[in-house]
Amino acid sequence: RFLMSSNGRYEYVQLDTLISLSHRTASTVGYCDSPWTELKAQMRLLAPSIAITFIQYSSTVITDSIAGHLGQFELASLAIAYTFMRLAYGVL
């Protein structure tokens, strides 16, 4: 959670693990001095999500390749299964 202080800088309240020790003071947990510091903190949180998305997409590509080697009928059945799976995820 972030709060805006009176001088226009964002103050970190609960995310003290993302802030380096150089930003900590006695009165506050820390300040975000530049947009790059904020981007770096957010990328630490976002990196696992990016990795999981890439791995899930890669597993789909590998499954398609294996089904393509098995035959046309298997590849077609996999395409129908993916269609129903995407519809189910959309409903959820």
A tleap script that builds the chain and sets N, CA, C and O, in Angstrom:
source leaprc.protein.ff14SB
mol = sequence {
  NARG PHE LEU MET SER SER ASN GLY ARG TYR
  GLU TYR VAL GLN LEU ASP THR LEU ILE SER
  LEU SER HIE ARG THR ALA SER THR VAL GLY
  TYR CYS ASP SER PRO TRP THR GLU LEU LYS
  ALA GLN MET ARG LEU LEU ALA PRO SER ILE
  ALA ILE THR PHE ILE GLN TYR SER SER THR
  VAL ILE THR ASP SER ILE ALA GLY HIE LEU
  GLY GLN PHE GLU LEU ALA SER LEU ALA ILE
  ALA TYR THR PHE MET ARG LEU ALA TYR GLY
  VAL CLEU
}
set mol.1.N position { 0.833 -1.172 0.000 }
set mol.1.CA position { 0.000 0.000 0.000 }
set mol.1.C position { 0.875 1.232 0.000 }
set mol.1.O position { 1.904 1.261 0.675 }
set mol.2.N position { 0.484 2.249 -0.745 }
set mol.2.CA position { 1.259 3.474 -0.837 }
set mol.2.C position { 0.410 4.645 -0.355 }
set mol.2.O position { -0.802 4.674 -0.568 }
set mol.3.N position { 1.046 5.591 0.283 }
set mol.3.CA position { 0.394 6.823 0.697 }
set mol.3.C position { 1.159 7.992 0.100 }
set mol.3.O position { 2.384 7.943 -0.010 }
set mol.4.N position { 0.440 9.050 -0.288 }
set mol.4.CA position { 1.082 10.239 -0.831 }
set mol.4.C position { 1.417 11.165 0.331 }
set mol.4.O position { 0.537 11.508 1.121 }
set mol.5.N position { 2.650 11.563 0.441 }
set mol.5.CA position { 3.032 12.478 1.504 }
set mol.5.C position { 2.834 13.917 1.043 }
set mol.5.O position { 2.464 14.152 -0.108 }
set mol.6.N position { 3.073 14.870 1.917 }
set mol.6.CA position { 2.805 16.275 1.606 }
set mol.6.C position { 3.745 16.840 0.548 }
set mol.6.O position { 3.375 17.793 -0.137 }
set mol.7.N position { 4.942 16.291 0.390 }
set mol.7.CA position { 5.872 16.822 -0.602 }
set mol.7.C position { 5.733 16.138 -1.959 }
set mol.7.O position { 6.541 16.397 -2.851 }
set mol.8.N position { 4.734 15.272 -2.143 }
set mol.8.CA position { 4.470 14.674 -3.444 }
set mol.8.C position { 5.213 13.388 -3.720 }
set mol.8.O position { 5.142 12.871 -4.835 }
set mol.9.N position { 5.921 12.854 -2.749 }
set mol.9.CA position { 6.640 11.593 -2.934 }
set mol.9.C position { 5.817 10.459 -2.342 }
set mol.9.O position { 5.110 10.644 -1.352 }
set mol.10.N position { 5.912 9.298 -2.948 }
set mol.10.CA position { 5.176 8.139 -2.459 }
set mol.10.C position { 5.913 7.520 -1.284 }
set mol.10.O position { 7.130 7.341 -1.319 }
set mol.11.N position { 5.166 7.201 -0.258 }
set mol.11.CA position { 5.750 6.609 0.935 }
set mol.11.C position { 5.341 5.140 1.010 }
set mol.11.O position { 4.160 4.817 0.889 }
set mol.12.N position { 6.299 4.266 1.205 }
set mol.12.CA position { 6.017 2.847 1.368 }
set mol.12.C position { 5.485 2.605 2.774 }
set mol.12.O position { 6.038 3.108 3.751 }
set mol.13.N position { 4.422 1.839 2.866 }
set mol.13.CA position { 3.846 1.565 4.170 }
set mol.13.C position { 4.036 0.107 4.567 }
set mol.13.O position { 4.542 -0.170 5.655 }
set mol.14.N position { 3.635 -0.844 3.698 }
set mol.14.CA position { 3.685 -2.247 4.078 }
set mol.14.C position { 4.693 -3.057 3.271 }
set mol.14.O position { 4.989 -4.192 3.644 }
set mol.15.N position { 5.215 -2.531 2.212 }
set mol.15.CA position { 6.104 -3.292 1.351 }
set mol.15.C position { 7.569 -3.057 1.695 }
set mol.15.O position { 8.387 -2.836 0.801 }
set mol.16.N position { 7.909 -3.102 2.979 }
set mol.16.CA position { 9.275 -2.775 3.383 }
set mol.16.C position { 10.290 -3.801 2.897 }
set mol.16.O position { 11.483 -3.496 2.873 }
set mol.17.N position { 9.873 -4.995 2.511 }
set mol.17.CA position { 10.841 -5.972 2.024 }
set mol.17.C position { 11.339 -5.628 0.631 }
set mol.17.O position { 12.377 -6.137 0.209 }
set mol.18.N position { 10.620 -4.772 -0.097 }
set mol.18.CA position { 11.037 -4.388 -1.432 }
set mol.18.C position { 11.987 -3.200 -1.431 }
set mol.18.O position { 12.554 -2.857 -2.469 }
set mol.19.N position { 12.160 -2.584 -0.301 }
set mol.19.CA position { 12.943 -1.358 -0.220 }
set mol.19.C position { 14.341 -1.691 0.297 }
set mol.19.O position { 14.497 -2.439 1.261 }
set mol.20.N position { 15.330 -1.136 -0.343 }
set mol.20.CA position { 16.689 -1.373 0.135 }
set mol.20.C position { 16.918 -0.621 1.445 }
set mol.20.O position { 16.170 0.294 1.788 }
set mol.21.N position { 17.939 -1.011 2.155 }
set mol.21.CA position { 18.215 -0.403 3.451 }
set mol.21.C position { 18.589 1.066 3.340 }
set mol.21.O position { 18.428 1.806 4.310 }
set mol.22.N position { 19.079 1.509 2.196 }
set mol.22.CA position { 19.477 2.907 2.047 }
set mol.22.C position { 18.285 3.850 2.036 }
set mol.22.O position { 18.449 5.042 2.292 }
set mol.23.N position { 17.089 3.348 1.746 }
set mol.23.CA position { 15.908 4.200 1.699 }
set mol.23.C position { 15.205 4.313 3.047 }
set mol.23.O position { 14.290 5.125 3.187 }
set mol.24.N position { 15.601 3.532 4.032 }
set mol.24.CA position { 14.903 3.534 5.309 }
set mol.24.C position { 15.381 4.687 6.187 }
set mol.24.O position { 16.567 5.012 6.228 }
set mol.25.N position { 14.431 5.291 6.882 }
set mol.25.CA position { 14.737 6.329 7.858 }
set mol.25.C position { 14.063 5.957 9.166 }
set mol.25.O position { 13.344 4.960 9.240 }
set mol.26.N position { 14.294 6.755 10.193 }
set mol.26.CA position { 13.708 6.454 11.494 }
set mol.26.C position { 12.207 6.722 11.516 }
set mol.26.O position { 11.472 6.026 12.216 }
set mol.27.N position { 11.736 7.718 10.762 }
set mol.27.CA position { 10.325 8.087 10.839 }
set mol.27.C position { 9.447 7.335 9.851 }
set mol.27.O position { 8.254 7.164 10.101 }
set mol.28.N position { 10.007 6.884 8.739 }
set mol.28.CA position { 9.202 6.184 7.733 }
set mol.28.C position { 9.894 4.895 7.334 }
set mol.28.O position { 11.059 4.667 7.659 }
set mol.29.N position { 9.176 4.083 6.642 }
set mol.29.CA position { 9.764 2.851 6.137 }
set mol.29.C position { 10.659 3.155 4.958 }
set mol.29.O position { 11.721 2.545 4.829 }
set mol.30.N position { 10.266 4.089 4.080 }
set mol.30.CA position { 11.089 4.452 2.943 }
set mol.30.C position { 10.334 5.272 1.928 }
set mol.30.O position { 9.107 5.351 1.969 }
set mol.31.N position { 11.066 5.882 1.016 }
set mol.31.CA position { 10.486 6.687 -0.046 }
set mol.31.C position { 10.886 6.117 -1.388 }
set mol.31.O position { 11.941 5.500 -1.530 }
set mol.32.N position { 10.039 6.330 -2.359 }
set mol.32.CA position { 10.356 5.973 -3.736 }
set mol.32.C position { 10.932 7.227 -4.389 }
set mol.32.O position { 10.189 8.156 -4.705 }
set mol.33.N position { 12.246 7.260 -4.593 }
set mol.33.CA position { 12.893 8.457 -5.106 }
set mol.33.C position { 12.724 8.630 -6.604 }
set mol.33.O position { 12.737 9.759 -7.094 }
set mol.34.N position { 12.568 7.559 -7.331 }
set mol.34.CA position { 12.452 7.670 -8.784 }
set mol.34.C position { 11.497 6.608 -9.303 }
set mol.34.O position { 11.213 5.625 -8.617 }
set mol.35.N position { 11.006 6.811 -10.513 }
set mol.35.CA position { 10.145 5.777 -11.110 }
set mol.35.C position { 10.885 4.462 -11.315 }
set mol.35.O position { 10.262 3.401 -11.316 }
set mol.36.N position { 12.214 4.514 -11.490 }
set mol.36.CA position { 12.987 3.288 -11.708 }
set mol.36.C position { 13.003 2.419 -10.464 }
set mol.36.O position { 12.989 1.192 -10.562 }
set mol.37.N position { 13.033 3.042 -9.295 }
set mol.37.CA position { 12.977 2.279 -8.051 }
set mol.37.C position { 11.641 1.568 -7.931 }
set mol.37.O position { 11.577 0.407 -7.525 }
set mol.38.N position { 10.577 2.271 -8.286 }
set mol.38.CA position { 9.240 1.676 -8.252 }
set mol.38.C position { 9.121 0.542 -9.263 }
set mol.38.O position { 8.558 -0.509 -8.955 }
set mol.39.N position { 9.649 0.748 -10.469 }
set mol.39.CA position { 9.594 -0.280 -11.507 }
set mol.39.C position { 10.369 -1.527 -11.078 }
set mol.39.O position { 9.926 -2.652 -11.307 }
set mol.40.N position { 11.515 -1.319 -10.463 }
set mol.40.CA position { 12.328 -2.438 -9.997 }
set mol.40.C position { 11.594 -3.242 -8.921 }
set mol.40.O position { 11.642 -4.472 -8.917 }
set mol.41.N position { 10.921 -2.545 -8.020 }
set mol.41.CA position { 10.175 -3.229 -6.963 }
set mol.41.C position { 9.005 -4.016 -7.541 }
set mol.41.O position { 8.727 -5.130 -7.096 }
set mol.42.N position { 8.320 -3.447 -8.524 }
set mol.42.CA position { 7.187 -4.145 -9.131 }
set mol.42.C position { 7.642 -5.320 -9.984 }
set mol.42.O position { 6.953 -6.338 -10.044 }
set mol.43.N position { 8.781 -5.200 -10.638 }
set mol.43.CA position { 9.276 -6.302 -11.466 }
set mol.43.C position { 9.664 -7.513 -10.617 }
set mol.43.O position { 9.565 -8.651 -11.075 }
set mol.44.N position { 10.106 -7.268 -9.381 }
set mol.44.CA position { 10.400 -8.393 -8.487 }
set mol.44.C position { 9.132 -9.184 -8.179 }
set mol.44.O position { 9.179 -10.404 -8.020 }
set mol.45.N position { 8.007 -8.491 -8.096 }
set mol.45.CA position { 6.744 -9.176 -7.859 }
set mol.45.C position { 6.197 -9.810 -9.128 }
set mol.45.O position { 5.525 -10.840 -9.065 }
set mol.46.N position { 6.474 -9.211 -10.278 }
set mol.46.CA position { 5.893 -9.643 -11.542 }
set mol.46.C position { 6.675 -10.770 -12.210 }
set mol.46.O position { 6.100 -11.522 -12.997 }
set mol.47.N position { 7.941 -10.908 -11.925 }
set mol.47.CA position { 8.787 -11.901 -12.605 }
set mol.47.C position { 8.268 -13.336 -12.483 }
set mol.47.O position { 8.268 -14.048 -13.488 }
set mol.48.N position { 7.827 -13.800 -11.314 }
set mol.48.CA position { 7.291 -15.167 -11.257 }
set mol.48.C position { 6.050 -15.356 -12.121 }
set mol.48.O position { 5.869 -16.417 -12.719 }
set mol.49.N position { 5.206 -14.353 -12.193 }
set mol.49.CA position { 4.002 -14.446 -13.025 }
set mol.49.C position { 4.360 -14.537 -14.503 }
set mol.49.O position { 3.735 -15.292 -15.248 }
set mol.50.N position { 5.346 -13.783 -14.925 }
set mol.50.CA position { 5.801 -13.842 -16.317 }
set mol.50.C position { 6.378 -15.220 -16.620 }
set mol.50.O position { 6.111 -15.785 -17.681 }
set mol.51.N position { 7.157 -15.760 -15.706 }
set mol.51.CA position { 7.763 -17.076 -15.918 }
set mol.51.C position { 6.702 -18.167 -16.016 }
set mol.51.O position { 6.797 -19.037 -16.882 }
set mol.52.N position { 5.703 -18.138 -15.153 }
set mol.52.CA position { 4.644 -19.150 -15.179 }
set mol.52.C position { 3.837 -19.057 -16.465 }
set mol.52.O position { 3.489 -20.085 -17.045 }
set mol.53.N position { 3.533 -17.849 -16.921 }
set mol.53.CA position { 2.792 -17.678 -18.171 }
set mol.53.C position { 3.576 -18.247 -19.341 }
set mol.53.O position { 3.000 -18.914 -20.200 }
set mol.54.N position { 4.866 -18.001 -19.389 }
set mol.54.CA position { 5.698 -18.532 -20.466 }
set mol.54.C position { 5.758 -20.060 -20.418 }
set mol.54.O position { 5.694 -20.716 -21.458 }
set mol.55.N position { 5.880 -20.624 -19.225 }
set mol.55.CA position { 5.942 -22.083 -19.084 }
set mol.55.C position { 4.628 -22.728 -19.506 }
set mol.55.O position { 4.637 -23.769 -20.162 }
set mol.56.N position { 3.497 -22.125 -19.139 }
set mol.56.CA position { 2.201 -22.680 -19.537 }
set mol.56.C position { 2.031 -22.636 -21.049 }
set mol.56.O position { 1.529 -23.592 -21.640 }
set mol.57.N position { 2.439 -21.543 -21.681 }
set mol.57.CA position { 2.349 -21.453 -23.133 }
set mol.57.C position { 3.270 -22.484 -23.788 }
set mol.57.O position { 2.901 -23.108 -24.783 }
set mol.58.N position { 4.454 -22.658 -23.235 }
set mol.58.CA position { 5.396 -23.638 -23.795 }
set mol.58.C position { 4.854 -25.056 -23.697 }
set mol.58.O position { 5.044 -25.853 -24.616 }
set mol.59.N position { 4.188 -25.380 -22.605 }
set mol.59.CA position { 3.624 -26.727 -22.478 }
set mol.59.C position { 2.524 -26.963 -23.503 }
set mol.59.O position { 2.362 -28.087 -23.979 }
set mol.60.N position { 1.771 -25.935 -23.849 }
set mol.60.CA position { 0.750 -26.063 -24.890 }
set mol.60.C position { 1.392 -26.328 -26.242 }
set mol.60.O position { 0.918 -27.176 -26.997 }
set mol.61.N position { 2.452 -25.620 -26.551 }
set mol.61.CA position { 3.146 -25.813 -27.827 }
set mol.61.C position { 3.742 -27.219 -27.904 }
set mol.61.O position { 3.665 -27.863 -28.950 }
set mol.62.N position { 4.326 -27.694 -26.825 }
set mol.62.CA position { 4.912 -29.038 -26.813 }
set mol.62.C position { 3.832 -30.103 -26.981 }
set mol.62.O position { 4.024 -31.074 -27.713 }
set mol.63.N position { 2.696 -29.923 -26.306 }
set mol.63.CA position { 1.595 -30.881 -26.439 }
set mol.63.C position { 1.066 -30.912 -27.865 }
set mol.63.O position { 0.774 -31.983 -28.397 }
set mol.64.N position { 0.939 -29.738 -28.490 }
set mol.64.CA position { 0.494 -29.682 -29.892 }
set mol.64.C position { 1.473 -30.406 -30.807 }
set mol.64.O position { 1.059 -31.111 -31.727 }
set mol.65.N position { 2.744 -30.239 -30.562 }
set mol.65.CA position { 3.754 -30.900 -31.398 }
set mol.65.C position { 3.678 -32.418 -31.273 }
set mol.65.O position { 3.766 -33.134 -32.270 }
set mol.66.N position { 3.516 -32.899 -30.062 }
set mol.66.CA position { 3.419 -34.347 -29.853 }
set mol.66.C position { 2.157 -34.901 -30.500 }
set mol.66.O position { 2.200 -35.949 -31.143 }
set mol.67.N position { 1.028 -34.203 -30.335 }
set mol.67.CA position { -0.225 -34.670 -30.940 }
set mol.67.C position { -0.143 -34.627 -32.456 }
set mol.67.O position { -0.731 -35.477 -33.125 }
set mol.68.N position { 0.568 -33.663 -33.011 }
set mol.68.CA position { 0.742 -33.597 -34.459 }
set mol.68.C position { 1.533 -34.774 -34.999 }
set mol.68.O position { 1.270 -35.254 -36.102 }
set mol.69.N position { 2.493 -35.234 -34.227 }
set mol.69.CA position { 3.268 -36.408 -34.650 }
set mol.69.C position { 2.454 -37.695 -34.554 }
set mol.69.O position { 2.709 -38.648 -35.289 }
set mol.70.N position { 1.481 -37.724 -33.656 }
set mol.70.CA position { 0.660 -38.930 -33.510 }
set mol.70.C position { -0.293 -39.114 -34.688 }
set mol.70.O position { -0.504 -40.236 -35.150 }
set mol.71.N position { -0.867 -38.016 -35.172 }
set mol.71.CA position { -1.777 -38.134 -36.312 }
set mol.71.C position { -2.753 -36.973 -36.392 }
set mol.71.O position { -2.848 -36.159 -35.473 }
set mol.72.N position { -3.484 -36.908 -37.510 }
set mol.72.CA position { -4.422 -35.809 -37.732 }
set mol.72.C position { -5.615 -35.890 -36.786 }
set mol.72.O position { -6.079 -34.865 -36.285 }
set mol.73.N position { -6.111 -37.085 -36.541 }
set mol.73.CA position { -7.261 -37.260 -35.658 }
set mol.73.C position { -6.931 -36.805 -34.235 }
set mol.73.O position { -7.746 -36.146 -33.589 }
set mol.74.N position { -5.756 -37.149 -33.755 }
set mol.74.CA position { -5.334 -36.760 -32.407 }
set mol.74.C position { -5.167 -35.248 -32.299 }
set mol.74.O position { -5.540 -34.645 -31.292 }
set mol.75.N position { -4.604 -34.637 -33.346 }
set mol.75.CA position { -4.425 -33.184 -33.347 }
set mol.75.C position { -5.772 -32.474 -33.369 }
set mol.75.O position { -5.952 -31.464 -32.688 }
set mol.76.N position { -6.722 -32.995 -34.148 }
set mol.76.CA position { -8.058 -32.397 -34.202 }
set mol.76.C position { -8.776 -32.533 -32.863 }
set mol.76.O position { -9.444 -31.599 -32.419 }
set mol.77.N position { -8.644 -33.677 -32.224 }
set mol.77.CA position { -9.295 -33.862 -30.923 }
set mol.77.C position { -8.677 -32.950 -29.863 }
set mol.77.O position { -9.377 -32.468 -28.973 }
set mol.78.N position { -7.389 -32.717 -29.956 }
set mol.78.CA position { -6.732 -31.800 -29.028 }
set mol.78.C position { -7.212 -30.367 -29.249 }
set mol.78.O position { -7.390 -29.620 -28.286 }
set mol.79.N position { -7.422 -29.978 -30.501 }
set mol.79.CA position { -7.928 -28.637 -30.798 }
set mol.79.C position { -9.327 -28.442 -30.219 }
set mol.79.O position { -9.635 -27.375 -29.690 }
set mol.80.N position { -10.168 -29.460 -30.315 }
set mol.80.CA position { -11.513 -29.374 -29.733 }
set mol.80.C position { -11.425 -29.302 -28.208 }
set mol.80.O position { -12.164 -28.546 -27.578 }
set mol.81.N position { -10.537 -30.076 -27.625 }
set mol.81.CA position { -10.370 -30.050 -26.166 }
set mol.81.C position { -9.895 -28.679 -25.700 }
set mol.81.O position { -10.369 -28.179 -24.680 }
set mol.82.N position { -8.965 -28.061 -26.430 }
set mol.82.CA position { -8.495 -26.719 -26.069 }
set mol.82.C position { -9.619 -25.698 -26.165 }
set mol.82.O position { -9.694 -24.777 -25.353 }
set mol.83.N position { -10.495 -25.858 -27.157 }
set mol.83.CA position { -11.620 -24.933 -27.295 }
set mol.83.C position { -12.519 -25.007 -26.069 }
set mol.83.O position { -12.902 -23.971 -25.525 }
set mol.84.N position { -12.858 -26.196 -25.630 }
set mol.84.CA position { -13.702 -26.344 -24.445 }
set mol.84.C position { -12.993 -25.864 -23.181 }
set mol.84.O position { -13.628 -25.290 -22.296 }
set mol.85.N position { -11.698 -26.091 -23.088 }
set mol.85.CA position { -10.954 -25.616 -21.921 }
set mol.85.C position { -10.951 -24.093 -21.855 }
set mol.85.O position { -11.132 -23.520 -20.781 }
set mol.86.N position { -10.749 -23.439 -22.984 }
set mol.86.CA position { -10.740 -21.970 -22.990 }
set mol.86.C position { -12.112 -21.411 -22.659 }
set mol.86.O position { -12.214 -20.389 -21.980 }
set mol.87.N position { -13.171 -22.067 -23.128 }
set mol.87.CA position { -14.523 -21.639 -22.772 }
set mol.87.C position { -14.767 -21.816 -21.274 }
set mol.87.O position { -15.372 -20.954 -20.636 }
set mol.88.N position { -14.304 -22.917 -20.721 }
set mol.88.CA position { -14.478 -23.161 -19.284 }
set mol.88.C position { -13.711 -22.128 -18.459 }
set mol.88.O position { -14.230 -21.641 -17.455 }
set mol.89.N position { -12.491 -21.788 -18.864 }
set mol.89.CA position { -11.728 -20.761 -18.146 }
set mol.89.C position { -12.389 -19.398 -18.262 }
set mol.89.O position { -12.325 -18.596 -17.330 }
set mol.90.N position { -13.025 -19.125 -19.400 }
set mol.90.CA position { -13.728 -17.857 -19.567 }
set mol.90.C position { -14.934 -17.737 -18.659 }
set mol.90.O position { -15.240 -16.648 -18.175 }
set mol.91.N position { -15.620 -18.841 -18.422 }
set mol.91.CA position { -16.786 -18.840 -17.541 }
set mol.91.C position { -16.354 -18.683 -16.088 }
set mol.91.O position { -17.024 -18.007 -15.308 }
set mol.92.N position { -15.241 -19.305 -15.727 }
set mol.92.CA position { -14.757 -19.213 -14.347 }
set mol.92.C position { -14.262 -17.827 -14.084 }
set mol.92.O position { -13.810 -17.533 -12.977 }
savepdb mol mol.pdb
quit
